[in-house]
Amino acid sequence: MKIFKLNKTNNGVKRSWFLVVASLVSGMATYAAMTPSGDANKFLILILLNLDLVLLISLIIIITKRVVNIWSRKKSGQLGAQLHSRVVVMFSLLAAAPAIVVAIFGAIFFTVGIENWFSAQVKNALNKSLSVSEAYFEQGQRQINIDAVDIAGIMNTSGILNNMNNLDIQKENNLKKLLNQLAYERNFTEVIIFDKNGNIVAESELSFLFKSNKRQALFDLVIETKRPAIEFSSSELDKTISAMSPVNFLGNHFIYISKFKDLRVISDINSVKTAVKNYRGVENKKEGLHITFTMVFIVVAVLLMFVAILMGLNFANGLVTPITNLANAAERVSMGDLKVRVPDNNNKDEIADLSKTFNKMTEQLDSQRNDLINTNNELERRIKFTETVLTGVTAGVLGLDKYGKIFLPNRRALDLLDLKKSINNSYLIDVVPEMSEIFTEITNSNQKIITKEIELIRNGKKIIIITTITAEKNKNEVLGYVVTFDDMTEFFKIQRVAAWSDVARRIAHEIKNPLTPIQLAAERIKRKYKNHISLEPEIFLSCISTIIRQVDGMRKMVNEFSAFARMPVPVFSKINLTNLVKEITSLSILSNENIKVDIKVPKTTLYAVIDENQIRQALQNIISNGINSMIERKNNASLENMLTVELKKNKNIFNIIVTDSGIGLPDNIRDDLTDPYVTSRKNGTGLGLAIVKKIMEDHSGTLELKNVEGNSGVCASLKFISKEELDKG
């Protein structure tokens, strides 16, 4: 049983609904992740967008396949396609409209959110925060610079650095004490005095704990600019601010100081700077960001729209499918497909009841048709049995209806009539016009069986068939006819040959005995009286010679009669066939010098187990006929007298082909030339070719005669099998 369904399956519906749910969840998650109030996680958004694109492509593929399927069904004019397309369009529009509205409002809310991000209030607040942090930082730099200059002034005023080359221990201790006091009073981490070569002259007690590369950098900067310099460090290991200033205008000594800054304040200052930098970077990309987010929202909106369209398609299919299934199933039934069934959707509605009724109806129709098919198959089996029986019959059989139309020919009938195509439903008188007379006779009479001998011409060959027509009758009503016929051509030929053989034997017996005395008497009269005849002796001699010549001719004819009537049993021996063909051909043309001969034999000598005398007689007869034919064509001197004798061997079959350029075979007796006493020559006996045919039959061979193209001679073919090959076979 075949259940007819629309072009979808339950698995396909489940997949489409799963895709709808997944697309809805992914789309709403993307909206939530990208709204201004949300925490925009770039990695999460990227994953969701990739998922949206995959789902969108899947939706487009499914919807496109559905739409193309509906369009193709509509274009091909399938039942239900018009209704299906209208319902799909309606549901798709109804489902897509809310998705489009949501997408529009989502885009509006997103645009408002972007504008709020880059409003003047936010920009002013960030700029003021940056100004405050920069002012605080500059204040710290100014203060430490003032401290460095102030300490340099103190050192310069006190003169403590004068004569540093002769610095004694007391002065050194006093200098360190002063540096420690300044570091303590002003909360410095380091207070160091360098000479002009960058060597440390004196330093506070804790300076060794804060060795840093920035000392050398500040020293190089002060030496280069001749002005105080400041360095701020915010690394994890060094969060200090440092300053260096010349002690006097000579630049012989330099004071270096450093102090800690508040880590929390420094962190806040860095955060403000980073925030302002990021804000300005985003502000510069505002338009691109707007476009990017808009495109993302469009993708999500299109995704939701296609989700809505797919939902509309699913709802439309669910509504239209049962009706379409019924319509298409009904169409399939009208086309003869009674195996079709509509699916049972287990719904409790009128369409479900109609589907069940339809299935019950088609099941009954299918059962009834199966019964008819079984009956028909039984009839076909009987017909095939009859045909098989007829195939084994050697006769041709034709079954006719009462109007003479053929409905049952067997293979033998087609072969006998030389028909290549079917003749069923053809009329007998059209297929075999020669049978029209016998068919007309039985149709116009009350006879049940009529038999006649009919002569047919097929491919230029005459065949004789015995035809019998039997009428099948039920009371007086004709139901049909059976025509049987068989080829009796060979049978009649055998009868004629047998009859002629008997006649030849009788003629030879009756004529042969008096021929010798007649010839001897004529020769004796000639010898005894030729010198005694004085009155017209020439006539006397001519008459006697004629008697002798005619007797000799009659003796030859009697010999041929005897040879034909009583052909000797062939005596087989292994013969050099190549030399035999050359010898016979050469001897046959000795007295005909004006005839050219072409002998073609294989390079390898051919041997055959044959009766040499009979094959010699057959070949001599064929060559003699060719020579006589060319002599009779003497009035046509434009053609060259040419005799070709060719010897071939194909597998185990020998073939001697003799071709002449004589007058050719007459069309009216071509098929009968191998029959006894049929000849085209005036003085021919009509037994030569009959003897050749008999010799070939004794050698399991055939004699084939045909005109050369253009009727410029005859091609005779002697085909036979060597006796040793026959024994092997």
DODRENKOL-66254 format. One line per field, with one value per residue (C-alpha): residue number from 1; z negated, x, y. Coordinates in steps of 0.05 Angstrom, whole numbers. Layout:
! DODRENKOL-66254
i = [NUM, ...]
zz = [Z, ...]
xx = [X, ...]
yy = [Y, ...]
! end
This chain:
! DODRENKOL-66254
i = [1, 2, 3, 4, 5, 6, 7, 8, 9, 10, 11, 12, 13, 14, 15, 16, 17, 18, 19, 20, 21, 22, 23, 24, 25, 26, 27, 28, 29, 30, 31, 32, 33, 34, 35, 36, 37, 38, 39, 40, 41, 42, 43, 44, 45, 46, 47, 48, 49, 50, 51, 52, 53, 54, 55, 56, 57, 58, 59, 60, 61, 62, 63, 64, 65, 66, 67, 68, 69, 70, 71, 72, 73, 74, 75, 76, 77, 78, 79, 80, 81, 82, 83, 84, 85, 86, 87, 88, 89, 90, 91, 92, 93, 94, 95, 96, 97, 98, 99, 100, 101, 102, 103, 104, 105, 106, 107, 108, 109, 110, 111, 112, 113, 114, 115, 116, 117, 118, 119, 120, 121, 122, 123, 124, 125, 126, 127, 128, 129, 130, 131, 132, 133, 134, 135, 136, 137, 138, 139, 140, 141, 142, 143, 144, 145, 146, 147, 148, 149, 150, 151, 152, 153, 154, 155, 156, 157, 158, 159, 160, 161, 162, 163, 164, 165, 166, 167, 168, 169, 170, 171, 172, 173, 174, 175, 176, 177, 178, 179, 180, 181, 182, 183, 184, 185, 186, 187, 188, 189, 190, 191, 192, 193, 194, 195, 196, 197, 198, 199, 200, 201, 202, 203, 204, 205, 206, 207, 208, 209, 210, 211, 212, 213, 214, 215, 216, 217, 218, 219, 220, 221, 222, 223, 224, 225, 226, 227, 228, 229, 230, 231, 232, 233, 234, 235, 236, 237, 238, 239, 240, 241, 242, 243, 244, 245, 246, 247, 248, 249, 250, 251, 252, 253, 254, 255, 256, 257, 258, 259, 260, 261, 262, 263, 264, 265, 266, 267, 268, 269, 270, 271, 272, 273, 274, 275, 276, 277, 278, 279, 280, 281, 282, 283, 284, 285, 286, 287, 288, 289, 290, 291, 292, 293, 294, 295, 296, 297, 298, 299, 300, 301, 302, 303, 304, 305, 306, 307, 308, 309, 310, 311, 312, 313, 314, 315, 316, 317, 318, 319, 320, 321, 322, 323, 324, 325, 326, 327, 328, 329, 330, 331, 332, 333, 334, 335, 336, 337, 338, 339, 340, 341, 342, 343, 344, 345, 346, 347, 348, 349, 350, 351, 352, 353, 354, 355, 356, 357, 358, 359, 360, 361, 362, 363, 364, 365, 366, 367, 368, 369, 370, 371, 372, 373, 374, 375, 376, 377, 378, 379, 380, 381, 382, 383, 384, 385, 386, 387, 388, 389, 390, 391, 392, 393, 394, 395, 396, 397, 398, 399, 400, 401, 402, 403, 404, 405, 406, 407, 408, 409, 410, 411, 412, 413, 414, 415, 416, 417, 418, 419, 420, 421, 422, 423, 424, 425, 426, 427, 428, 429, 430, 431, 432, 433, 434, 435, 436, 437, 438, 439, 440, 441, 442, 443, 444, 445, 446, 447, 448, 449, 450, 451, 452, 453, 454, 455, 456, 457, 458, 459, 460, 461, 462, 463, 464, 465, 466, 467, 468, 469, 470, 471, 472, 473, 474, 475, 476, 477, 478, 479, 480, 481, 482, 483, 484, 485, 486, 487, 488, 489, 490, 491, 492, 493, 494, 495, 496, 497, 498, 499, 500, 501, 502, 503, 504, 505, 506, 507, 508, 509, 510, 511, 512, 513, 514, 515, 516, 517, 518, 519, 520, 521, 522, 523, 524, 525, 526, 527, 528, 529, 530, 531, 532, 533, 534, 535, 536, 537, 538, 539, 540, 541, 542, 543, 544, 545, 546, 547, 548, 549, 550, 551, 552, 553, 554, 555, 556, 557, 558, 559, 560, 561, 562, 563, 564, 565, 566, 567, 568, 569, 570, 571, 572, 573, 574, 575, 576, 577, 578, 579, 580, 581, 582, 583, 584, 585, 586, 587, 588, 589, 590, 591, 592, 593, 594, 595, 596, 597, 598, 599, 600, 601, 602, 603, 604, 605, 606, 607, 608, 609, 610, 611, 612, 613, 614, 615, 616, 617, 618, 619, 620, 621, 622, 623, 624, 625, 626, 627, 628, 629, 630, 631, 632, 633, 634, 635, 636, 637, 638, 639, 640, 641, 642, 643, 644, 645, 646, 647, 648, 649, 650, 651, 652, 653, 654, 655, 656, 657, 658, 659, 660, 661, 662, 663, 664, 665, 666, 667, 668, 669, 670, 671, 672, 673, 674, 675, 676, 677, 678, 679, 680, 681, 682, 683, 684, 685, 686, 687, 688, 689, 690, 691, 692, 693, 694, 695, 696, 697, 698, 699, 700, 701, 702, 703, 704, 705, 706, 707, 708, 709, 710, 711, 712, 713, 714, 715, 716, 717, 718, 719, 720, 721, 722, 723, 724, 725, 726, 727, 728, 729]
zz = [0, 19, -26, 14, -21, -4, 5, -68, -125, -200, -211, -165, -205, -271, -245, -221, -288, -325, -279, -295, -371, -366, -322, -371, -431, -394, -367, -435, -468, -416, -428, -503, -496, -452, -486, -517, -586, -581, -595, -524, -526, -458, -459, -476, -423, -371, -388, -385, -318, -288, -314, -284, -216, -216, -235, -184, -128, -150, -150, -81, -53, -83, -63, 7, 16, -9, 36, 97, 84, 80, 142, 183, 162, 180, 247, 264, 248, 192, 153, 90, 110, 121, 53, 20, 48, 28, -44, -49, -27, -76, -136, -119, -116, -181, -216, -187, -204, -280, -270, -224, -275, -332, -289, -273, -347, -367, -318, -345, -417, -399, -363, -424, -469, -425, -427, -503, -506, -468, -499, -519, -594, -591, -550, -598, -659, -631, -608, -677, -712, -666, -682, -757, -753, -710, -757, -816, -781, -759, -830, -856, -803, -819, -894, -888, -839, -890, -944, -901, -885, -958, -984, -931, -957, -1028, -1008, -968, -1025, -1078, -1038, -1063, -994, -987, -986, -977, -954, -1025, -1059, -1127, -1168, -1209, -1148, -1117, -1180, -1184, -1110, -1120, -1183, -1143, -1088, -1138, -1172, -1106, -1086, -1152, -1154, -1083, -1078, -1024, -1011, -981, -986, -947, -925, -860, -834, -762, -741, -769, -830, -897, -946, -1002, -1012, -1065, -1105, -1068, -998, -987, -991, -930, -878, -810, -738, -736, -777, -717, -669, -710, -716, -641, -629, -679, -649, -580, -597, -656, -688, -743, -719, -746, -735, -755, -761, -767, -761, -809, -842, -841, -852, -867, -840, -835, -820, -808, -808, -804, -872, -843, -776, -765, -761, -804, -849, -840, -890, -877, -918, -913, -952, -950, -920, -945, -908, -907, -878, -825, -806, -800, -758, -711, -708, -688, -634, -607, -608, -571, -520, -508, -504, -453, -413, -413, -397, -336, -314, -330, -259, -244, -309, -294, -225, -254, -308, -259, -212, -270, -288, -215, -215, -278, -251, -186, -226, -265, -202, -168, -232, -226, -153, -168, -222, -172, -122, -175, -195, -121, -107, -166, -141, -67, -69, -84, -28, 21, 3, 19, 85, 108, 86, 125, 186, 179, 175, 239, 271, 250, 186, 138, 87, 65, -6, -42, -111, -173, -216, -275, -276, -294, -239, -174, -131, -171, -161, -87, -84, -117, -68, -10, -33, -41, 29, 61, 23, 51, 122, 115, 92, 151, 200, 172, 185, 257, 265, 239, 288, 345, 324, 328, 398, 417, 390, 433, 493, 480, 473, 540, 571, 542, 573, 639, 637, 637, 698, 763, 803, 803, 763, 765, 719, 750, 723, 762, 803, 826, 779, 753, 677, 666, 714, 695, 710, 766, 803, 800, 825, 883, 904, 894, 847, 799, 763, 724, 764, 705, 721, 795, 847, 879, 950, 938, 908, 957, 1020, 1050, 998, 1015, 1063, 1014, 958, 1002, 1021, 950, 928, 985, 975, 920, 922, 858, 888, 954, 976, 1036, 1065, 1068, 1101, 1066, 1090, 1032, 1045, 1117, 1095, 1111, 1057, 1059, 997, 981, 946, 905, 876, 822, 801, 727, 721, 666, 701, 761, 733, 753, 693, 730, 776, 768, 827, 830, 886, 898, 948, 996, 1047, 1029, 1024, 1094, 1119, 1088, 1121, 1188, 1181, 1163, 1222, 1270, 1243, 1259, 1328, 1340, 1320, 1367, 1424, 1416, 1415, 1477, 1518, 1499, 1529, 1603, 1605, 1614, 1672, 1706, 1700, 1724, 1783, 1805, 1801, 1841, 1896, 1900, 1909, 1959, 2004, 2002, 2063, 2101, 2096, 2158, 2154, 2103, 2058, 2013, 1992, 1977, 1933, 1898, 1881, 1855, 1812, 1785, 1765, 1729, 1695, 1671, 1645, 1606, 1578, 1558, 1524, 1483, 1465, 1444, 1402, 1367, 1356, 1326, 1283, 1257, 1246, 1210, 1177, 1147, 1072, 1060, 1043, 996, 994, 975, 1036, 1050, 1065, 1086, 1142, 1162, 1173, 1213, 1256, 1273, 1289, 1334, 1373, 1382, 1421, 1466, 1526, 1510, 1517, 1522, 1450, 1395, 1330, 1260, 1209, 1136, 1084, 1014, 1004, 958, 993, 974, 965, 960, 951, 1011, 1071, 1123, 1184, 1162, 1142, 1209, 1246, 1209, 1220, 1293, 1303, 1271, 1311, 1375, 1363, 1354, 1418, 1458, 1429, 1451, 1521, 1526, 1509, 1571, 1600, 1544, 1557, 1510, 1450, 1438, 1432, 1361, 1318, 1244, 1201, 1127, 1071, 998, 931, 872, 810, 834, 896, 966, 1018, 1093, 1127, 1204, 1235, 1310, 1354, 1394, 1407, 1335, 1308, 1337, 1285, 1303, 1287, 1239, 1179, 1220, 1254, 1206, 1223, 1273, 1347, 1334, 1378, 1413, 1470, 1535, 1534, 1459, 1425, 1360, 1318, 1306, 1249, 1220, 1217, 1186, 1133, 1117, 1109, 1062, 1020, 1016, 989, 938, 980, 1023, 1092, 1096, 1162, 1171, 1224, 1220, 1208, 1273, 1303, 1331, 1313, 1262, 1195, 1175, 1105, 1086, 1010, 977, 914, 912, 891, 833, 806, 810, 772, 718, 712]
xx = [0, 26, 8, 4, 31, 47, 121, 139, 148, 136, 210, 213, 157, 192, 257, 223, 189, 254, 287, 231, 240, 316, 312, 263, 308, 371, 339, 311, 378, 414, 365, 376, 452, 454, 405, 438, 415, 448, 519, 547, 592, 627, 644, 573, 546, 594, 570, 497, 507, 541, 484, 434, 469, 469, 396, 379, 413, 377, 311, 324, 341, 279, 232, 262, 252, 181, 166, 199, 160, 94, 112, 131, 67, 27, 62, 52, -22, -26, -90, -92, -31, -72, -106, -41, -5, -60, -63, 13, 16, -40, -9, 61, 39, -1, 58, 112, 76, 87, 160, 171, 137, 180, 242, 224, 212, 275, 315, 284, 299, 370, 380, 354, 400, 460, 443, 438, 507, 537, 495, 526, 516, 557, 611, 616, 619, 676, 714, 707, 730, 791, 805, 801, 849, 897, 894, 908, 967, 995, 988, 1030, 1082, 1086, 1091, 1149, 1183, 1176, 1204, 1264, 1279, 1268, 1316, 1367, 1361, 1372, 1434, 1460, 1447, 1478, 1542, 1546, 1565, 1624, 1692, 1662, 1729, 1757, 1695, 1712, 1673, 1640, 1613, 1590, 1552, 1521, 1500, 1468, 1433, 1405, 1380, 1347, 1313, 1286, 1262, 1226, 1195, 1170, 1152, 1203, 1225, 1291, 1335, 1400, 1455, 1493, 1556, 1561, 1586, 1525, 1559, 1522, 1552, 1503, 1435, 1382, 1381, 1325, 1347, 1382, 1314, 1287, 1340, 1309, 1329, 1292, 1348, 1394, 1339, 1323, 1398, 1407, 1346, 1370, 1440, 1410, 1358, 1393, 1324, 1289, 1255, 1198, 1185, 1121, 1120, 1056, 1084, 1063, 1133, 1144, 1086, 1127, 1136, 1208, 1242, 1314, 1341, 1409, 1433, 1468, 1474, 1543, 1511, 1563, 1512, 1440, 1386, 1341, 1278, 1220, 1156, 1098, 1031, 963, 952, 876, 880, 930, 885, 825, 864, 885, 814, 788, 841, 826, 751, 758, 804, 757, 697, 730, 750, 679, 653, 698, 669, 598, 571, 606, 581, 511, 513, 542, 490, 436, 458, 459, 389, 368, 398, 360, 297, 302, 314, 251, 214, 234, 216, 147, 143, 163, 110, 60, 83, 76, 6, -14, 13, -24, -89, -81, -45, -106, -146, -88, -74, -146, -145, -79, -99, -164, -124, -77, -138, -164, -97, -106, -64, -110, -53, -55, -79, -85, -51, -94, -78, -121, -161, -235, -262, -300, -237, -210, -276, -272, -201, -222, -280, -233, -183, -238, -264, -195, -181, -244, -228, -157, -183, -231, -177, -130, -184, -189, -113, -109, -162, -127, -60, -92, -116, -47, -16, -63, -47, 28, 19, -17, 38, 91, 55, 50, 124, 143, 99, 138, 80, 61, -2, -44, -103, -156, -218, -283, -263, -198, -154, -92, -86, -41, 17, 71, 145, 146, 92, 133, 195, 158, 127, 194, 163, 207, 155, 93, 31, -18, -83, -66, -113, -93, -106, -61, -4, -8, -47, -36, -83, -140, -172, -175, -198, -253, -274, -283, -319, -369, -383, -408, -345, -307, -239, -207, -137, -99, -29, -5, 57, 93, 149, 193, 258, 257, 252, 193, 165, 105, 62, 3, -48, -107, -160, -206, -268, -287, -362, -413, -475, -479, -439, -366, -321, -255, -207, -143, -94, -40, 12, 79, 135, 131, 182, 237, 188, 163, 235, 253, 192, 211, 283, 259, 211, 264, 314, 265, 252, 326, 340, 285, 307, 380, 360, 316, 362, 430, 422, 407, 458, 519, 490, 467, 536, 571, 523, 534, 610, 606, 562, 611, 671, 637, 600, 638, 678, 618, 574, 585, 524, 533, 583, 590, 518, 526, 587, 554, 493, 534, 576, 514, 486, 551, 556, 484, 492, 553, 514, 457, 508, 534, 463, 449, 512, 488, 420, 455, 500, 441, 396, 449, 501, 555, 569, 627, 694, 731, 807, 855, 868, 912, 854, 900, 932, 865, 835, 896, 895, 821, 822, 883, 857, 788, 813, 865, 819, 796, 857, 817, 793, 836, 841, 857, 870, 872, 893, 922, 997, 989, 970, 900, 883, 813, 782, 735, 714, 764, 725, 659, 692, 729, 664, 628, 683, 691, 616, 616, 677, 647, 582, 622, 661, 598, 565, 623, 621, 546, 562, 605, 560, 580, 654, 660, 667, 731, 727, 751, 746, 766, 773, 786, 798, 784, 778, 740, 748, 728, 689, 722, 695, 711, 686, 681, 664, 655, 638, 584, 511, 488, 429, 359, 311, 252, 286, 341, 312, 299, 367, 388, 325, 333, 323, 321, 371, 380, 423, 394, 435, 437, 409, 390, 426, 494, 476, 429, 489, 533, 480, 476, 552, 552, 497, 537, 595, 549, 556, 515, 515, 501, 489, 481, 491, 551, 531, 507, 489, 560, 569, 554, 586, 581, 602, 617, 618, 632, 663, 721, 701, 750, 718, 650, 677, 705, 639]
yy = [0, 69, 128, 192, 254, 325, 338, 340, 291, 291, 296, 357, 391, 376, 405, 468, 479, 467, 518, 568, 560, 565, 627, 661, 647, 669, 732, 754, 739, 782, 839, 834, 832, 893, 940, 1002, 983, 915, 894, 889, 827, 829, 754, 735, 782, 752, 682, 702, 738, 677, 634, 683, 680, 604, 602, 656, 617, 554, 590, 620, 551, 518, 575, 579, 504, 510, 570, 538, 474, 512, 553, 492, 456, 517, 524, 451, 458, 408, 404, 447, 489, 553, 547, 529, 589, 638, 611, 613, 685, 705, 670, 694, 766, 761, 728, 774, 840, 837, 818, 878, 925, 897, 907, 979, 997, 960, 1001, 1066, 1048, 1030, 1096, 1135, 1095, 1112, 1186, 1183, 1152, 1211, 1267, 1335, 1321, 1257, 1291, 1352, 1307, 1267, 1329, 1361, 1298, 1298, 1371, 1359, 1300, 1338, 1399, 1355, 1324, 1391, 1417, 1359, 1372, 1446, 1433, 1384, 1431, 1487, 1442, 1424, 1497, 1517, 1463, 1484, 1555, 1532, 1494, 1552, 1602, 1559, 1551, 1480, 1456, 1504, 1471, 1402, 1377, 1387, 1360, 1332, 1282, 1337, 1373, 1308, 1289, 1358, 1353, 1285, 1310, 1368, 1322, 1275, 1334, 1360, 1291, 1283, 1353, 1352, 1278, 1261, 1190, 1212, 1274, 1267, 1315, 1300, 1333, 1355, 1286, 1252, 1224, 1223, 1273, 1260, 1229, 1218, 1154, 1118, 1136, 1069, 1035, 1072, 1066, 1080, 1090, 1157, 1190, 1185, 1206, 1269, 1285, 1280, 1324, 1379, 1379, 1387, 1441, 1476, 1478, 1438, 1374, 1331, 1256, 1219, 1143, 1102, 1032, 977, 979, 1054, 1103, 1166, 1236, 1262, 1328, 1353, 1424, 1457, 1483, 1545, 1578, 1547, 1479, 1445, 1409, 1385, 1368, 1307, 1295, 1245, 1230, 1180, 1199, 1172, 1105, 1111, 1181, 1159, 1100, 1146, 1194, 1138, 1111, 1180, 1187, 1117, 1129, 1195, 1164, 1106, 1152, 1197, 1135, 1109, 1180, 1182, 1115, 1136, 1133, 1066, 1038, 1062, 1030, 965, 959, 978, 922, 873, 894, 886, 815, 797, 831, 792, 729, 741, 759, 693, 657, 688, 669, 597, 594, 620, 566, 512, 535, 541, 471, 443, 473, 458, 391, 347, 379, 377, 304, 286, 325, 295, 225, 232, 253, 193, 148, 179, 160, 88, 86, 49, 37, 109, 125, 191, 193, 187, 249, 223, 287, 286, 329, 322, 321, 262, 225, 240, 214, 148, 140, 154, 102, 50, 65, 59, -5, -37, -13, -40, -108, -112, -92, -145, -197, -173, -174, -245, -266, -231, -262, -331, -315, -291, -354, -395, -353, -360, -435, -436, -394, -440, -500, -464, -445, -518, -532, -537, -507, -434, -418, -355, -342, -296, -265, -269, -208, -237, -196, -232, -237, -297, -313, -362, -353, -404, -365, -301, -339, -371, -305, -269, -217, -178, -136, -154, -169, -169, -131, -134, -164, -230, -206, -146, -187, -246, -223, -292, -321, -274, -323, -381, -335, -306, -376, -400, -337, -343, -417, -463, -505, -514, -532, -512, -533, -504, -501, -428, -401, -343, -298, -272, -234, -258, -331, -375, -420, -466, -473, -519, -475, -499, -452, -479, -440, -441, -439, -439, -465, -420, -362, -357, -342, -340, -377, -417, -415, -468, -472, -504, -496, -555, -528, -576, -633, -621, -614, -681, -711, -682, -705, -775, -775, -749, -800, -856, -826, -818, -890, -915, -870, -890, -964, -958, -914, -939, -1009, -990, -934, -978, -1020, -956, -924, -988, -995, -923, -931, -996, -964, -906, -952, -999, -951, -885, -906, -933, -871, -830, -787, -731, -768, -706, -711, -784, -772, -713, -754, -811, -763, -731, -799, -816, -748, -749, -820, -796, -738, -784, -829, -770, -751, -823, -822, -759, -791, -851, -807, -767, -828, -868, -823, -867, -866, -817, -848, -801, -793, -738, -695, -635, -588, -530, -571, -600, -531, -508, -571, -571, -496, -501, -562, -531, -471, -503, -499, -428, -385, -320, -327, -299, -338, -314, -369, -347, -398, -389, -390, -450, -514, -537, -611, -639, -708, -711, -753, -727, -750, -719, -652, -653, -666, -610, -558, -578, -570, -500, -477, -506, -468, -404, -414, -430, -368, -323, -356, -341, -269, -262, -208, -161, -151, -91, -139, -177, -253, -264, -327, -322, -385, -372, -423, -402, -434, -404, -446, -516, -494, -497, -450, -452, -389, -387, -320, -309, -250, -285, -270, -281, -320, -310, -282, -327, -393, -370, -407, -471, -479, -534, -575, -631, -614, -539, -503, -436, -463, -490, -554, -563, -625, -590, -642, -609, -563, -616, -664, -609, -595, -670, -675, -615, -647, -711, -669, -633, -570, -522, -493, -418, -381, -307, -254, -208, -136, -105, -173, -180, -252, -306, -321, -395, -416, -489, -494, -560, -591, -639, -709, -710, -646, -680, -740, -695, -658]
! end
